[in-house]
Amino acid sequence: MASAEGPTTDASTAETEELIVLGEVRGVFGVRGWIKVRSLARPADGILKYRHWSLSGRETAQRYALAEHQPARDGFVVRLVGVSTREAAEALVGQQISVPASALPPSPEGAYYWRDLIGMRVSNTGGVPLGTVSGLLETGAADVLVVTGERERLIPFVIPRYVHAVDLARREMVVDWHPDD
């Protein structure tokens, strides 16, 4: 846990618990240690609900407590406990902002974290295996599954039009998709 003296090394968390990337440090703001943050969370201000962040880049992860934040163009400006100079803030530029997976709230019924879908086996409604989910793309209209098998397929993640069933326990998904598409 971060203290008023500054960040703490987060090696134990990094080794024992999965960290989920929620944003990145894009730059510095002013001379008193504020950083510019780009959020990857949906909604974007969801990143601010976590009182502690792990920042990682070139070296071990450091855990910081959030002191203050403000909305800014293209994200937020944030002051972290223990970061009080421009030079200290500059050292954080380019680092990823993560939180432990256990800190995430449970996903609502019918909604899924992308991390839970990666690696899922995908078959169509006829039982034909199409591959596994290797990634997702955010397109604006709908997220798109990247399914890699004998070839790559892009399948809209639209329930129930294309995605008929998602079984997190069995790590399987059933889609309405022709094998030749």
VODOVO-604331 format. One line per field, with one value per residue (C-alpha): residue number from 1; x, y, z. Coordinates in Angstrom, 2 decimals, m for minus. Example, Ala and Ser with C-alpha at 12.3 -4.5 7.8 and 13.67 -1.06 7.14 Angstrom:
# residues 2
vexvo 1_2
xx 12.30_13.67
yy m4.50_m1.06
zz 7.80_7.14
# end
This chain:
# residues 181
vexvo 1_2_3_4_5_6_7_8_9_10_11_12_13_14_15_16_17_18_19_20_21_22_23_24_25_26_27_28_29_30_31_32_33_34_35_36_37_38_39_40_41_42_43_44_45_46_47_48_49_50_51_52_53_54_55_56_57_58_59_60_61_62_63_64_65_66_67_68_69_70_71_72_73_74_75_76_77_78_79_80_81_82_83_84_85_86_87_88_89_90_91_92_93_94_95_96_97_98_99_100_101_102_103_104_105_106_107_108_109_110_111_112_113_114_115_116_117_118_119_120_121_122_123_124_125_126_127_128_129_130_131_132_133_134_135_136_137_138_139_140_141_142_143_144_145_146_147_148_149_150_151_152_153_154_155_156_157_158_159_160_161_162_163_164_165_166_167_168_169_170_171_172_173_174_175_176_177_178_179_180_181
xx 0.00_1.28_2.11_2.46_6.19_5.62_5.07_5.68_7.11_4.34_6.34_4.19_0.97_2.57_3.70_0.53_m2.35_m3.21_m3.03_m5.56_m4.36_m6.84_m4.83_m1.49_0.48_0.63_2.54_3.02_0.88_2.49_5.42_3.87_3.86_0.52_0.34_m1.85_m3.74_m5.50_m8.14_m8.93_m11.85_m15.48_m16.78_m13.51_m13.92_m14.12_m10.34_m10.81_m12.90_m9.76_m7.95_m4.65_m2.92_0.08_2.29_4.67_7.07_10.76_11.17_9.06_5.52_5.07_1.80_0.47_m2.53_m4.61_m4.61_m6.58_m7.90_m9.58_m11.07_m8.89_m8.90_m8.32_m8.43_m7.62_m4.90_m4.03_m1.87_m0.48_0.63_4.42_4.79_5.28_7.71_7.68_10.79_9.09_6.04_8.23_9.67_6.15_5.41_4.74_3.91_0.77_m1.81_m3.15_m5.31_m5.54_m8.18_m9.81_m10.56_m12.81_m16.53_m18.39_m19.64_m23.40_m25.48_m24.90_m21.80_m18.23_m14.74_m12.63_m10.01_m12.62_m13.32_m9.69_m8.77_m12.38_m13.12_m15.63_m17.93_m20.94_m24.52_m23.89_m21.04_m18.27_m15.17_m14.04_m11.04_m10.32_m10.80_m7.36_m8.47_m11.24_m11.56_m13.51_m15.22_m17.73_m20.82_m20.04_m17.01_m15.63_m14.20_m10.95_m11.27_m8.13_m8.34_m7.40_m7.84_m8.76_m12.42_m13.88_m17.24_m19.35_m19.89_m23.61_m25.88_m28.12_m27.73_m24.29_m23.29_m25.78_m24.06_m21.07_m20.06_m17.36_m16.97_m16.40_m14.54_m16.79_m18.80_m21.46_m21.94_m24.26_m21.51_m20.96_m17.54_m16.88_m17.56
yy 0.00_3.48_5.78_9.52_9.02_7.68_4.57_1.02_m1.82_m4.13_m7.27_m9.57_m8.52_m8.82_m12.38_m13.64_m11.80_m10.82_m7.08_m5.54_m2.59_0.28_3.14_4.76_7.82_10.08_13.08_15.58_18.54_21.49_21.47_19.87_16.22_15.94_13.41_13.18_9.89_8.16_5.75_2.45_1.80_2.01_4.47_6.38_7.74_4.15_4.24_6.87_4.52_2.64_4.37_2.56_1.99_m0.11_1.67_m0.47_0.11_m0.56_m1.77_m3.41_m2.20_0.57_1.05_4.58_6.07_8.63_12.02_14.21_14.14_16.41_15.85_17.10_17.05_13.45_12.01_13.15_14.87_13.08_13.71_10.64_10.46_10.73_12.32_16.05_17.28_17.50_15.29_12.55_12.76_12.60_9.31_7.82_8.83_5.80_3.49_1.37_1.84_m1.42_m2.71_m6.23_m8.38_m8.94_m5.21_m5.29_m5.44_m8.52_m8.07_m7.66_m10.51_m10.72_m8.48_m9.74_m8.48_m8.87_m10.74_m13.41_m13.97_m14.27_m17.92_m19.16_m21.92_m20.83_m23.08_m22.31_m23.37_m26.50_m27.57_m26.71_m25.47_m22.06_m21.47_m19.51_m15.87_m14.29_m10.69_m8.14_m4.94_m1.88_m0.50_1.94_0.13_m3.17_m4.99_m7.60_m10.98_m11.97_m15.76_m17.61_m21.16_m22.53_m18.87_m15.64_m14.59_m11.32_m11.91_m9.09_m9.58_m8.92_m10.96_m12.72_m11.90_m13.52_m14.71_m17.26_m18.58_m17.72_m20.32_m18.83_m21.98_m24.23_m21.49_m21.99_m19.73_m20.59_m18.21_m17.98_m17.89_m19.94_m21.65_m20.14_m16.56
zz 0.00_m0.85_1.99_2.26_1.69_m1.82_m3.87_m2.78_m4.84_m5.96_m6.76_m4.60_m6.33_m9.76_m8.98_m7.31_m8.94_m12.47_m13.11_m15.51_m17.60_m17.36_m18.82_m19.42_m18.38_m21.45_m20.14_m17.35_m16.35_m14.63_m12.24_m9.11_m10.15_m11.94_m14.78_m17.88_m18.02_m20.89_m19.66_m21.39_m19.05_m20.12_m19.10_m19.14_m15.60_m14.32_m13.87_m11.15_m8.98_m7.96_m5.11_m5.83_m9.16_m10.09_m12.61_m14.59_m17.39_m17.58_m14.00_m11.30_m10.72_m8.20_m6.35_m5.93_m4.15_m6.01_m4.30_m6.73_m10.27_m12.78_m16.22_m19.05_m22.82_m23.98_m20.45_m16.95_m14.98_m11.77_m8.74_m7.04_m3.41_m3.31_m6.76_m6.16_m8.82_m12.58_m12.70_m10.65_m12.95_m16.08_m14.84_m15.05_m18.66_m20.84_m17.96_m17.89_m15.15_m13.74_m10.93_m9.51_m11.23_m7.84_m7.62_m10.68_m9.98_m11.21_m14.76_m15.07_m16.51_m20.28_m20.17_m20.19_m19.56_m22.69_m20.66_m19.90_m23.61_m24.77_m25.29_m25.47_m27.95_m30.59_m32.58_m34.71_m34.05_m36.15_m33.85_m36.33_m34.45_m35.74_m33.47_m30.32_m29.43_m29.86_m29.40_m29.66_m31.63_m30.59_m33.71_m32.26_m33.51_m31.79_m30.45_m32.84_m31.86_m33.55_m33.87_m34.92_m36.22_m39.62_m40.62_m38.91_m38.64_m37.45_m35.79_m34.34_m30.61_m30.85_m28.56_m29.66_m33.38_m33.81_m30.34_m29.05_m25.93_m23.76_m21.18_m18.99_m16.90_m19.94_m21.86_m24.89_m27.14_m29.74_m32.65_m35.64_m38.24_m41.36_m41.50_m44.96_m43.81
# end
